[in-house]
């Protein structure tokens, strides 16, 4: 409210701001009814769309959530415990026995020791069992789809600039990895695929984005032999012949397993990156997907549910097409249209991925799971494609489910209380968006400051991306203060105190104030505005009709009477009146005078009509233009309120008429049973009974 007597129009986040000439309505939706200010149709369409959406939500949740399986977590945990959590022993410079794990590898000695002690032992932990069909190996309950493959990528010597004063200290140099600097020349004995370069058609590798660089699919590779003894011999020979040297930039260990008991495929990639700064950065990925009998469904019931979801998606698509035709360019001005369009777009994208899976894996429903997967997986790249398709589908289902849950908020304006919350979100949406922009710049400034101050010593600030994440974690009170203090005690204290004061005490408090301000504005407008019909009113009327149809007329009548009394005797508290007057920018002394004048005391309530009349009286000092607007709107409000009261009274009289009809019908039934001259005889015997 800019002045006393001023008002702020209620802005619905689902209503276009510009009123333009609209085309003829072909398919009326809730959004279109809102744009045409048709409250009756809006409420009816809200009930209709809410019922349809509730059915869609239940079916979608019941069917599409089955895309994820707990079996995938179990496989990931077991494989990770074998190759990542297993420890191995090595010797330090002081000849002490040191126990290390996968992520502790930092030298080439550690690398070769891991290959000897962990990789070979775990790959061949179970005695070799040769399958009669293709000779592949079994590891516990999991079968290798291919023999594990190790691939190395290298860079050429040179291509780096050395300052003149240091050239005498170095005879050669190797730059960080880039595709253009990749070394494709043979080295060492220059015999075999491990010493000669092979492109992606032979390595069957794919590009991989590691923690340091993105590596190409080619390189120098070898496959693990069929037994453990030959495997250890091969690794020992490679170590002796210096398969790894200063030109090595990454080593990949790839293998895939299949478990026919639970029909799960797991693609494993162990990565060892050799940065130009020295050392080794190890990482791992375990990509596990569950294969289903019907490609994406494990049962016929789930498949039918997914087909039903497709049907709902067609219905939502038609709705969006008609809304685009109706709103035209104003379609992009409504927030909920983005949510609806996102659901439709992600839904059709997921359908496309599903069809790709169905056509690519149509043979997976055979009686023998191993034969089915063998037909689907023809080479190593096909495993990557198989896993990538299923992962994409699961991710799309996750994003789609997120938007589906967000859309539920669209239908929360069911009664007055929920409508206030719903409209408050729309009221403060633009302000919060502007606030978030300021917040983003402030957090980015602190993140950059932390990156330059702690980047060389603290991993959480080693990159700009990690620094931003660490700054956001500080907002959630999740950070390692001790590590920062060890890096720079004085600056850490300054950074922490300044960040806490500016971001937490100031900006977050502003966010709370913005939301509260919007909520209070909407609450006041709903209190002083016209009474509206809500979805809860329609539902209550429907329940009353059902109760009457079931024979509970008295119960239905009491419900209608209670609602009528509540509507006719709505009260406003002293605190509400005080806050509204303060919101209209009256001073404390003026508010006290107004409350004393109208006899409004604490711990008492005021009838809503009396409160409205009081507000009309005290706002007479508003500017002339405001008076005219206020008078016109108040007259319309009074007329609508009288009409509302008449409607409520008509409903009450209708109940009385029904009861009278019942009494008359009973009297008619009694009159039929009496003799024809019963009335005359009764009058003769009892003259005073008339």
C-alpha positions as CSV (number, residue, x, y, z in Angstrom):
1,X,0.0,0.0,0.0
2,X,1.7,3.2,-1.2
3,X,-0.8,5.6,0.6
4,X,-3.5,5.5,3.2
5,X,-6.5,3.9,1.6
6,X,-4.4,2.5,-1.2
7,X,-4.6,-1.2,-2.1
8,X,-2.6,-3.8,-3.9
9,X,-4.4,-6.0,-6.3
10,X,-4.1,-9.7,-5.7
11,X,-1.8,-11.1,-8.4
12,X,-2.3,-14.7,-9.1
13,X,0.9,-16.4,-10.3
14,X,-1.2,-18.3,-12.8
15,X,-2.9,-15.3,-14.5
16,X,-1.4,-13.3,-17.4
17,X,-0.8,-9.6,-16.6
18,X,-1.9,-8.1,-19.9
19,X,-5.6,-8.4,-20.8
20,X,-5.8,-8.7,-24.5
21,X,-8.5,-9.8,-26.9
22,X,-8.7,-13.6,-26.7
23,X,-9.8,-16.0,-29.4
24,X,-12.8,-18.3,-29.0
25,X,-12.5,-21.0,-26.4
26,X,-12.4,-24.5,-27.9
27,X,-11.1,-26.4,-24.9
28,X,-11.7,-24.6,-21.6
29,X,-9.1,-25.2,-18.9
30,X,-8.6,-23.9,-15.4
31,X,-6.0,-21.4,-16.6
32,X,-8.4,-20.1,-19.3
33,X,-11.3,-19.7,-16.8
34,X,-9.0,-17.7,-14.5
35,X,-8.0,-15.4,-17.4
36,X,-11.7,-14.8,-18.2
37,X,-12.6,-14.1,-14.5
38,X,-15.1,-16.9,-14.5
39,X,-15.0,-18.0,-10.9
40,X,-17.7,-20.6,-11.2
41,X,-16.0,-22.4,-14.1
42,X,-12.6,-21.9,-12.4
43,X,-13.8,-23.8,-9.3
44,X,-15.4,-26.6,-11.3
45,X,-12.4,-27.0,-13.6
46,X,-10.1,-27.0,-10.6
47,X,-12.0,-30.0,-9.1
48,X,-12.0,-31.7,-12.5
49,X,-8.3,-31.2,-13.2
50,X,-7.4,-32.0,-9.6
51,X,-9.2,-35.3,-9.8
52,X,-7.5,-36.2,-13.1
53,X,-4.1,-35.1,-11.8
54,X,-4.5,-37.1,-8.6
55,X,-5.2,-40.3,-10.6
56,X,-2.2,-39.5,-12.8
57,X,0.1,-38.9,-9.8
58,X,-0.8,-42.2,-8.2
59,X,-0.3,-44.2,-11.4
60,X,2.9,-42.4,-12.2
61,X,4.3,-42.9,-8.7
62,X,3.3,-46.6,-8.6
63,X,4.7,-47.5,-12.0
64,X,7.6,-45.2,-12.9
65,X,9.3,-45.5,-9.5
66,X,9.8,-49.1,-10.2
67,X,12.5,-48.1,-12.7
68,X,14.9,-47.9,-9.7
69,X,15.8,-51.1,-8.0
70,X,17.4,-51.6,-4.6
71,X,19.4,-54.4,-6.3
72,X,21.5,-51.8,-8.1
73,X,22.6,-50.3,-4.8
74,X,23.5,-53.8,-3.5
75,X,25.7,-54.5,-6.5
76,X,27.4,-51.2,-6.4
77,X,28.2,-51.6,-2.7
78,X,29.6,-55.1,-3.2
79,X,31.7,-54.3,-6.2
80,X,33.0,-51.1,-4.5
81,X,33.9,-53.0,-1.4
82,X,36.0,-55.4,-3.6
83,X,38.0,-53.0,-5.6
84,X,37.8,-49.7,-3.7
85,X,37.6,-50.5,0.0
86,X,40.0,-53.4,-0.1
87,X,43.4,-52.5,1.4
88,X,46.9,-53.6,0.4
89,X,50.3,-53.3,2.0
90,X,53.3,-51.4,0.8
91,X,56.6,-50.2,2.3
92,X,57.4,-46.6,3.2
93,X,60.9,-45.0,2.9
94,X,61.5,-46.1,6.5
95,X,60.7,-49.7,5.7
96,X,57.4,-49.6,7.6
97,X,54.5,-51.7,6.4
98,X,51.8,-49.2,5.3
99,X,48.2,-50.2,4.6
100,X,46.6,-48.3,1.7
101,X,43.3,-48.3,-0.2
102,X,42.3,-47.3,-3.7
103,X,42.0,-43.6,-3.0
104,X,45.3,-43.5,-1.2
105,X,47.3,-44.3,-4.3
106,X,49.7,-41.4,-5.1
107,X,52.8,-43.1,-6.6
108,X,53.6,-45.5,-9.4
109,X,54.8,-48.0,-6.7
110,X,51.4,-47.8,-5.1
111,X,49.8,-48.3,-8.5
112,X,51.6,-51.5,-9.3
113,X,51.2,-52.8,-5.8
114,X,47.4,-52.3,-6.2
115,X,47.4,-54.2,-9.4
116,X,49.3,-57.1,-7.9
117,X,47.6,-57.3,-4.5
118,X,44.0,-56.1,-5.1
119,X,43.0,-56.2,-8.7
120,X,44.4,-59.6,-9.6
121,X,43.3,-61.2,-6.3
122,X,39.8,-59.9,-6.6
123,X,39.3,-60.6,-10.3
124,X,40.5,-64.2,-9.8
125,X,39.4,-64.7,-6.2
126,X,37.1,-67.6,-7.1
127,X,38.7,-70.5,-8.9
128,X,38.2,-70.1,-12.6
129,X,35.0,-71.6,-13.9
130,X,34.8,-71.8,-17.6
131,X,31.4,-71.4,-19.2
132,X,30.7,-74.2,-21.7
133,X,29.4,-71.7,-24.3
134,X,31.9,-68.9,-24.5
135,X,34.6,-69.5,-21.9
136,X,33.9,-66.4,-19.9
137,X,34.6,-66.4,-16.2
138,X,32.4,-66.2,-13.1
139,X,33.1,-64.0,-10.1
140,X,30.8,-65.1,-7.3
141,X,27.3,-64.8,-8.7
142,X,28.4,-62.4,-11.4
143,X,29.7,-63.2,-14.9
144,X,32.1,-61.1,-16.9
145,X,30.6,-59.9,-20.1
146,X,34.2,-59.4,-21.4
147,X,37.6,-59.8,-20.1
148,X,38.8,-56.8,-18.0
149,X,40.8,-54.3,-20.2
150,X,43.4,-51.8,-19.1
151,X,44.0,-48.7,-21.4
152,X,46.6,-46.0,-21.1
153,X,46.7,-42.5,-22.7
154,X,49.9,-40.6,-23.1
155,X,51.2,-37.2,-24.2
156,X,54.1,-36.3,-26.5
157,X,57.3,-34.9,-25.2
158,X,57.7,-31.2,-25.4
159,X,55.1,-28.6,-26.2
160,X,55.8,-26.8,-22.9
161,X,57.7,-23.5,-22.3
162,X,60.6,-23.5,-19.9
163,X,62.0,-20.2,-18.7
164,X,65.6,-19.6,-19.9
165,X,67.1,-19.6,-16.4
166,X,65.7,-23.1,-15.8
167,X,66.3,-24.8,-19.1
168,X,69.6,-26.3,-17.9
169,X,67.7,-28.2,-15.2
170,X,65.4,-30.1,-17.5
171,X,66.1,-32.1,-20.6
172,X,62.5,-32.9,-21.5
173,X,59.0,-32.0,-20.3
174,X,55.4,-33.3,-20.7
175,X,52.4,-31.0,-20.9
176,X,49.0,-31.7,-19.3
177,X,46.7,-33.9,-21.4
178,X,44.9,-32.5,-24.4
179,X,43.7,-34.4,-27.5
180,X,46.1,-32.5,-29.7
181,X,49.1,-33.4,-27.6
182,X,48.2,-37.1,-27.4
183,X,51.1,-39.5,-28.1
184,X,50.3,-42.1,-30.7
185,X,53.8,-43.4,-31.3
186,X,54.9,-46.9,-30.3
187,X,57.3,-47.2,-27.3
188,X,59.1,-49.8,-25.3
189,X,59.3,-53.2,-27.1
190,X,56.9,-51.8,-29.7
191,X,55.1,-55.2,-29.9
192,X,51.6,-55.9,-28.9
193,X,48.6,-53.6,-28.3
194,X,50.1,-52.5,-24.9
195,X,53.0,-50.9,-26.7
196,X,51.4,-49.7,-30.0
197,X,48.6,-47.1,-30.3
198,X,45.1,-48.3,-31.2
199,X,42.1,-46.1,-32.1
200,X,38.6,-46.4,-30.6
201,X,37.6,-49.0,-33.1
202,X,40.1,-51.4,-31.5
203,X,40.1,-50.3,-27.9
204,X,36.3,-50.0,-28.0
205,X,36.7,-47.2,-25.5
206,X,34.7,-44.0,-25.0
207,X,35.7,-40.5,-24.1
208,X,35.8,-39.9,-20.4
209,X,35.8,-36.7,-18.4
210,X,38.0,-37.2,-15.3
211,X,38.8,-34.9,-12.5
212,X,41.7,-33.3,-14.3
213,X,41.0,-33.6,-18.1
214,X,38.7,-35.2,-20.7
215,X,40.4,-38.1,-22.3
216,X,40.0,-39.6,-25.8
217,X,38.9,-43.2,-26.6
218,X,42.1,-44.4,-28.1
219,X,45.4,-45.5,-26.4
220,X,47.6,-48.5,-25.5
221,X,45.7,-51.4,-24.0
222,X,45.9,-55.0,-22.9
223,X,43.3,-57.5,-21.7
224,X,43.6,-59.6,-18.5
225,X,44.5,-63.2,-19.3
226,X,42.2,-66.2,-18.4
227,X,44.0,-67.2,-15.2
228,X,45.6,-65.4,-12.3
229,X,49.2,-66.7,-12.8
230,X,49.4,-65.3,-16.3
231,X,47.8,-62.1,-15.2
232,X,50.4,-61.5,-12.5
233,X,53.2,-62.3,-14.9
234,X,51.8,-59.8,-17.5
235,X,51.6,-57.1,-14.9
236,X,55.1,-57.8,-13.6
237,X,56.5,-57.6,-17.2
238,X,54.8,-54.3,-17.8
239,X,56.2,-52.9,-14.6
240,X,59.7,-54.1,-15.5
241,X,59.5,-52.7,-19.0
242,X,58.3,-49.3,-17.7
243,X,54.9,-49.3,-19.2
244,X,54.2,-46.2,-17.2
245,X,56.5,-43.2,-17.4
246,X,56.4,-39.4,-17.4
247,X,54.3,-39.3,-20.6
248,X,51.5,-41.3,-19.0
249,X,48.4,-39.2,-18.2
250,X,45.7,-41.7,-17.4
251,X,45.1,-45.4,-17.0
252,X,41.6,-47.0,-17.2
253,X,40.5,-50.4,-16.0
254,X,37.2,-51.3,-17.6
255,X,35.0,-54.4,-17.1
256,X,31.3,-55.2,-17.0
257,X,29.5,-58.0,-15.1
258,X,26.1,-59.5,-15.4
259,X,24.1,-61.1,-12.6
260,X,21.4,-63.4,-14.1
261,X,19.8,-64.0,-10.6
262,X,18.6,-60.4,-10.4
263,X,19.1,-59.4,-14.1
264,X,21.5,-56.6,-13.3
265,X,24.4,-55.2,-15.5
266,X,27.2,-53.3,-13.8
267,X,29.8,-51.4,-15.8
268,X,32.9,-50.6,-13.7
269,X,35.6,-48.1,-14.5
270,X,38.7,-47.6,-12.3
271,X,40.6,-44.4,-13.3
272,X,44.1,-43.4,-12.4
273,X,45.0,-39.9,-13.6
274,X,48.7,-38.8,-13.7
275,X,48.7,-35.0,-13.6
276,X,51.6,-33.0,-15.0
277,X,52.3,-31.8,-11.5
278,X,53.1,-35.3,-10.3
279,X,51.3,-37.9,-8.2
280,X,48.2,-40.0,-9.0
281,X,44.5,-39.0,-8.7
282,X,42.3,-42.1,-8.5
283,X,38.6,-42.3,-9.1
284,X,36.0,-44.9,-9.8
285,X,32.5,-45.2,-11.4
286,X,30.0,-48.0,-10.9
287,X,27.1,-47.7,-13.3
288,X,24.5,-50.3,-12.5
289,X,21.2,-50.8,-14.3
290,X,18.5,-53.4,-13.9
291,X,17.1,-55.1,-17.0
292,X,13.4,-55.9,-17.0
293,X,11.3,-58.5,-18.6
294,X,9.4,-55.9,-20.6
295,X,12.4,-53.7,-21.4
296,X,11.3,-51.0,-18.8
297,X,8.8,-52.9,-16.7
298,X,9.2,-55.9,-14.5
299,X,5.5,-57.0,-14.6
300,X,2.5,-56.7,-16.8
301,X,0.8,-54.5,-14.1
302,X,3.7,-52.0,-14.2
303,X,3.6,-52.0,-18.0
304,X,-0.1,-51.2,-18.0
305,X,0.6,-48.4,-15.6
306,X,3.2,-46.9,-17.9
307,X,0.8,-47.1,-20.8
308,X,-1.7,-45.2,-18.7
309,X,0.9,-42.5,-18.0
310,X,1.4,-42.2,-21.7
311,X,-2.4,-41.7,-22.1
312,X,-2.3,-38.9,-19.5
313,X,0.6,-37.4,-21.2
314,X,-1.3,-37.2,-24.5
315,X,-4.2,-35.5,-22.6
316,X,-1.8,-32.9,-21.0
317,X,-0.2,-32.3,-24.4
318,X,-3.6,-31.5,-25.9
319,X,-4.4,-29.1,-23.0
320,X,-1.1,-27.3,-23.5
321,X,-1.7,-26.9,-27.3
322,X,-5.1,-25.3,-26.7
323,X,-3.7,-23.0,-24.0
324,X,-0.9,-21.9,-26.3
325,X,-3.5,-21.2,-29.0
326,X,-5.6,-19.2,-26.5
327,X,-2.9,-17.2,-24.7
328,X,-0.4,-16.9,-27.6
329,X,2.5,-14.7,-26.6
330,X,1.0,-14.3,-23.0
331,X,1.6,-18.1,-22.5
332,X,5.2,-17.4,-21.5
333,X,4.2,-14.9,-18.8
334,X,2.6,-17.5,-16.6
335,X,4.9,-19.5,-14.2
336,X,2.8,-22.6,-14.2
337,X,2.9,-22.9,-17.9
338,X,6.6,-23.5,-17.7
339,X,5.9,-26.4,-15.2
340,X,3.2,-27.9,-17.5
341,X,5.4,-27.6,-20.6
342,X,8.4,-29.1,-18.7
343,X,6.3,-32.1,-17.7
344,X,5.1,-32.6,-21.3
345,X,8.6,-32.2,-22.8
346,X,10.3,-34.5,-20.3
347,X,7.5,-37.0,-20.7
348,X,7.9,-37.3,-24.4
349,X,11.6,-37.4,-24.1
350,X,11.3,-40.3,-21.7
351,X,9.0,-42.0,-24.1
352,X,11.5,-41.7,-26.9
353,X,14.3,-43.2,-24.7
354,X,11.9,-46.0,-23.7
355,X,11.1,-46.8,-27.3
356,X,14.9,-46.9,-28.0
357,X,15.4,-49.3,-25.2
358,X,12.4,-51.5,-26.3
359,X,13.7,-51.7,-29.9
360,X,17.3,-52.2,-28.9
361,X,16.6,-54.9,-26.3
362,X,13.6,-56.6,-27.7
363,X,15.3,-60.0,-27.3
364,X,15.8,-59.6,-23.6
365,X,12.6,-61.4,-22.8
366,X,13.9,-64.8,-23.7
367,X,13.8,-67.8,-21.4
368,X,17.6,-67.7,-20.9
369,X,18.7,-64.4,-19.4
370,X,22.4,-64.9,-20.3
371,X,21.5,-65.6,-24.0
372,X,19.3,-62.6,-24.1
373,X,22.0,-60.3,-22.7
374,X,24.6,-61.8,-25.0
375,X,22.5,-60.9,-28.0
376,X,22.0,-57.4,-26.7
377,X,25.6,-56.8,-25.8
378,X,27.8,-57.4,-28.9
379,X,30.9,-55.4,-27.9
380,X,32.3,-53.2,-25.1
381,X,30.7,-50.0,-26.5
382,X,27.3,-51.7,-26.5
383,X,27.6,-52.0,-22.7
384,X,28.2,-48.3,-22.4
385,X,25.2,-47.6,-24.6
386,X,23.0,-50.1,-22.7
387,X,23.9,-48.5,-19.4
388,X,23.6,-44.9,-20.7
389,X,20.1,-45.5,-22.1
390,X,18.8,-46.9,-18.8
391,X,20.5,-44.2,-16.7
392,X,19.0,-41.5,-19.0
393,X,15.6,-43.0,-18.5
394,X,15.9,-43.1,-14.7
395,X,17.2,-39.5,-14.6
396,X,14.4,-38.3,-16.8
397,X,11.9,-40.1,-14.6
398,X,13.5,-38.4,-11.6
399,X,13.3,-34.9,-13.1
400,X,9.7,-35.6,-14.3
401,X,8.6,-36.7,-10.9
402,X,10.1,-33.6,-9.4
403,X,8.0,-31.4,-11.7
404,X,5.0,-33.5,-11.1
405,X,5.3,-32.9,-7.3
406,X,5.9,-29.2,-7.9
407,X,2.7,-29.0,-9.9
408,X,0.7,-30.2,-6.9
409,X,1.1,-26.7,-5.5
410,X,-0.9,-25.4,-8.4
411,X,-4.1,-26.9,-7.0
412,X,-3.6,-25.9,-3.4
413,X,-6.0,-22.9,-3.5
414,X,-8.8,-25.1,-2.1
415,X,-10.0,-22.8,0.7
416,X,-9.3,-19.3,2.1
417,X,-6.3,-20.3,4.2
418,X,-4.5,-22.3,1.5
419,X,-5.4,-19.6,-1.1
420,X,-3.5,-17.0,1.0
421,X,-0.4,-19.2,1.0
422,X,-0.8,-19.9,-2.7
423,X,-1.1,-16.2,-3.6
424,X,1.7,-15.2,-1.3
425,X,4.1,-17.3,-3.3
426,X,3.0,-15.5,-6.5
427,X,3.2,-12.1,-4.8
428,X,6.8,-12.4,-3.6
429,X,8.0,-14.4,-6.6
430,X,9.5,-11.5,-8.5
431,X,11.0,-9.9,-5.4
432,X,12.5,-13.2,-4.3
433,X,14.0,-13.6,-7.8
434,X,15.6,-10.2,-7.6
435,X,16.8,-11.1,-4.1
436,X,18.4,-14.3,-5.3
437,X,20.3,-12.4,-7.9
438,X,21.8,-10.2,-5.2
439,X,22.4,-13.3,-3.1
440,X,24.2,-15.0,-6.0
441,X,26.6,-12.1,-6.5
442,X,27.4,-11.9,-2.8
443,X,28.0,-15.6,-2.4
444,X,30.1,-15.6,-5.6
445,X,32.2,-12.8,-4.2
446,X,32.9,-14.7,-1.0
447,X,33.5,-17.9,-3.0
448,X,36.1,-16.1,-5.2
449,X,37.7,-14.6,-2.1
450,X,37.9,-18.1,-0.5
451,X,39.3,-19.5,-3.8
452,X,42.2,-17.1,-3.8
453,X,42.9,-17.3,-0.1
454,X,42.5,-21.1,0.5
455,X,42.6,-22.6,-2.9
456,X,46.2,-23.9,-2.7
457,X,45.7,-25.6,0.7
458,X,42.1,-26.6,1.1
459,X,40.4,-29.0,-1.3
460,X,37.0,-27.4,-0.7
461,X,38.3,-24.2,-2.3
462,X,40.6,-25.7,-4.9
463,X,38.4,-24.7,-7.8
464,X,35.8,-22.0,-8.3
465,X,33.1,-24.6,-8.5
466,X,34.2,-26.3,-5.2
467,X,34.5,-22.8,-3.7
468,X,30.9,-21.9,-4.5
469,X,29.7,-25.2,-3.1
470,X,31.7,-24.7,0.1
471,X,30.3,-21.2,0.5
472,X,26.7,-22.6,0.1
473,X,27.6,-25.2,2.7
474,X,28.6,-22.5,5.1
475,X,25.1,-21.1,4.8
476,X,23.8,-24.5,6.0
477,X,26.4,-24.4,8.9
478,X,28.3,-27.4,7.3
479,X,32.0,-26.6,7.0
480,X,35.4,-27.6,8.4
481,X,36.5,-24.5,10.3
482,X,39.6,-26.3,11.7
483,X,41.0,-27.0,8.2
484,X,40.5,-23.3,7.1
485,X,42.1,-22.2,10.4
486,X,45.2,-24.3,9.8
487,X,45.6,-22.7,6.4
488,X,45.3,-19.1,7.6
489,X,44.0,-18.5,11.1
490,X,43.6,-14.7,11.0
491,X,42.0,-14.6,7.5
492,X,39.7,-17.5,8.4
493,X,38.3,-15.5,11.4
494,X,37.7,-12.5,9.2
495,X,36.2,-14.6,6.4
496,X,33.9,-16.4,8.8
497,X,32.6,-13.4,10.8
498,X,32.2,-11.2,7.7
499,X,30.4,-14.0,5.7
500,X,28.1,-14.8,8.7
501,X,27.2,-11.1,9.3
502,X,26.5,-10.2,5.7
503,X,24.9,-13.3,4.3
504,X,23.3,-15.0,7.2
505,X,22.3,-12.2,9.5
506,X,21.4,-9.7,6.8
507,X,20.4,-11.4,3.6
508,X,18.6,-14.4,5.0
509,X,16.7,-12.1,7.4
510,X,15.7,-10.0,4.4
511,X,14.3,-13.1,2.7
512,X,12.1,-13.9,5.7
513,X,10.9,-10.3,5.8
514,X,10.0,-10.4,2.1
515,X,8.0,-13.6,2.5
516,X,6.2,-12.3,5.6
517,X,5.5,-9.0,3.9
518,X,3.8,-10.7,0.9
519,X,1.8,-13.1,3.2
520,X,0.5,-10.2,5.3
521,X,-0.5,-8.2,2.2
522,X,-2.5,-11.1,0.8
523,X,-4.0,-11.8,4.1
524,X,-5.3,-8.3,4.4
525,X,-6.6,-8.2,0.9
526,X,-8.5,-11.5,1.4
527,X,-9.9,-10.1,4.6
528,X,-11.1,-6.9,3.1
529,X,-11.9,-8.2,-0.4
530,X,-14.9,-9.9,-1.8
531,X,-16.0,-13.3,-0.6
532,X,-15.2,-15.9,-3.2
533,X,-16.3,-19.4,-3.8
534,X,-13.7,-22.0,-3.2
535,X,-13.2,-25.7,-4.1
536,X,-14.0,-26.6,-0.5
537,X,-17.5,-25.0,-0.8
538,X,-18.3,-27.3,-3.8
539,X,-16.9,-30.3,-2.0
540,X,-19.0,-29.5,1.1
541,X,-22.1,-29.1,-1.0
542,X,-21.4,-32.4,-2.7
543,X,-21.0,-34.2,0.6
544,X,-24.3,-32.7,1.8
545,X,-26.1,-34.1,-1.2
546,X,-24.5,-37.5,-0.7
547,X,-25.5,-37.5,3.0
548,X,-29.1,-36.5,2.0
549,X,-29.2,-39.3,-0.6
550,X,-28.0,-41.8,2.0
551,X,-30.8,-40.7,4.4
552,X,-28.8,-38.5,6.7
553,X,-30.9,-35.4,6.1
554,X,-30.5,-34.0,9.7
555,X,-26.8,-34.3,9.5
556,X,-26.7,-32.6,6.1
557,X,-29.0,-29.9,7.4
558,X,-26.7,-29.2,10.5
559,X,-23.7,-29.0,8.2
560,X,-25.4,-26.4,6.0
561,X,-26.6,-24.5,9.0
562,X,-23.1,-24.4,10.6
563,X,-21.6,-23.1,7.3
564,X,-24.3,-20.4,7.1
565,X,-23.7,-19.3,10.6
566,X,-19.9,-19.2,10.0
567,X,-20.4,-17.1,6.9
568,X,-22.9,-14.7,8.6
569,X,-20.9,-14.4,11.8
570,X,-17.3,-14.1,10.7
571,X,-15.2,-12.2,13.3
572,X,-12.0,-10.2,13.1
573,X,-9.7,-10.0,16.1
574,X,-8.2,-6.9,17.7
575,X,-4.7,-7.8,16.5
576,X,-5.9,-8.1,12.9
577,X,-7.5,-4.7,13.0
578,X,-4.4,-3.2,14.6
579,X,-2.1,-4.7,12.0
580,X,-4.3,-3.6,9.1
581,X,-4.4,0.0,10.3
582,X,-0.6,-0.1,10.8
583,X,-0.2,-1.5,7.3
584,X,-2.2,1.5,6.0
585,X,0.5,3.7,7.5
586,X,-1.4,5.1,10.4
587,X,0.7,6.1,13.4
588,X,0.4,4.5,16.8
589,X,-1.5,7.4,18.2
590,X,-3.9,7.5,15.3
591,X,-4.5,3.7,15.6
592,X,-5.3,4.1,19.3
593,X,-7.8,6.9,18.6
594,X,-9.5,4.9,15.9
595,X,-9.8,1.8,18.1
596,X,-11.1,3.8,21.0
597,X,-13.6,5.6,18.8
598,X,-15.2,2.4,17.6
599,X,-14.9,0.7,20.9
600,X,-12.5,-2.1,19.8
601,X,-10.8,-3.5,22.8
602,X,-8.1,-6.2,23.2
603,X,-9.4,-9.8,23.9
604,X,-12.5,-9.0,21.9
605,X,-13.5,-9.6,18.3
606,X,-15.4,-7.5,15.8
607,X,-17.9,-8.6,13.2
608,X,-16.4,-8.6,9.7
609,X,-19.1,-6.2,8.3
610,X,-18.5,-3.8,11.2
611,X,-14.7,-3.9,10.6
612,X,-15.2,-3.2,6.9
613,X,-17.4,-0.2,7.6
614,X,-14.9,1.1,10.1
615,X,-12.1,0.8,7.5
616,X,-14.3,2.6,5.0
617,X,-14.9,5.4,7.5
618,X,-11.2,5.9,8.5
619,X,-10.0,5.8,5.0
620,X,-12.1,8.8,3.9
621,X,-9.0,11.0,4.2
622,X,-7.4,9.3,1.2
623,X,-6.7,11.3,-2.0
624,X,-9.7,12.1,-4.2
625,X,-8.7,9.6,-6.9
626,X,-8.4,6.9,-4.2
627,X,-11.9,7.8,-2.9
628,X,-13.5,7.3,-6.2
629,X,-11.9,4.0,-6.8
630,X,-12.7,2.9,-3.2
631,X,-16.3,4.0,-3.5
632,X,-16.9,2.1,-6.7
633,X,-15.2,-1.1,-5.6
634,X,-16.9,-0.9,-2.1
635,X,-20.4,-0.6,-3.7
636,X,-19.7,-3.5,-5.9
637,X,-18.4,-5.5,-2.9
638,X,-21.6,-4.6,-0.9
639,X,-23.9,-5.8,-3.7
640,X,-22.0,-9.0,-4.2
641,X,-22.0,-9.6,-0.4
642,X,-25.8,-9.1,-0.3
643,X,-26.3,-11.5,-3.2
644,X,-24.1,-14.0,-1.3
645,X,-26.3,-13.6,1.8
646,X,-29.5,-14.1,-0.2
647,X,-28.1,-17.2,-1.7
648,X,-27.2,-18.6,1.7
649,X,-30.6,-17.7,3.0
650,X,-32.2,-19.4,0.0
651,X,-30.3,-22.6,0.8
652,X,-31.5,-22.4,4.4
653,X,-35.1,-21.8,3.2
654,X,-34.8,-24.7,0.8
655,X,-34.1,-27.0,3.7
656,X,-37.1,-25.7,5.5
657,X,-39.3,-26.3,2.4
658,X,-38.0,-29.8,2.2
659,X,-39.0,-30.5,5.8
660,X,-42.4,-28.9,5.2
661,X,-42.9,-31.1,2.1
662,X,-42.2,-34.2,4.2
663,X,-44.7,-33.1,6.9
664,X,-47.4,-32.4,4.3
665,X,-46.8,-35.7,2.6
666,X,-47.2,-37.5,6.0
667,X,-50.5,-35.6,6.7
668,X,-51.8,-36.5,3.2
669,X,-51.1,-40.2,3.9
670,X,-53.0,-40.0,7.3
671,X,-55.9,-38.1,5.7
672,X,-56.3,-40.9,3.1
673,X,-56.6,-43.5,5.9
674,X,-59.4,-41.5,7.8
675,X,-63.1,-41.9,7.0
676,X,-64.6,-39.4,4.6
677,X,-66.8,-37.7,7.3
678,X,-64.2,-37.8,10.1
679,X,-63.6,-34.1,10.0
680,X,-67.3,-33.2,10.3
681,X,-67.8,-35.6,13.2
682,X,-64.7,-34.3,15.0
683,X,-66.0,-30.7,14.7
684,X,-69.5,-31.7,16.0
685,X,-68.1,-33.5,19.0
686,X,-65.3,-30.9,19.7
687,X,-66.4,-27.5,18.5
688,X,-63.3,-25.8,20.1
689,X,-60.8,-28.2,18.3
690,X,-60.8,-26.1,15.1
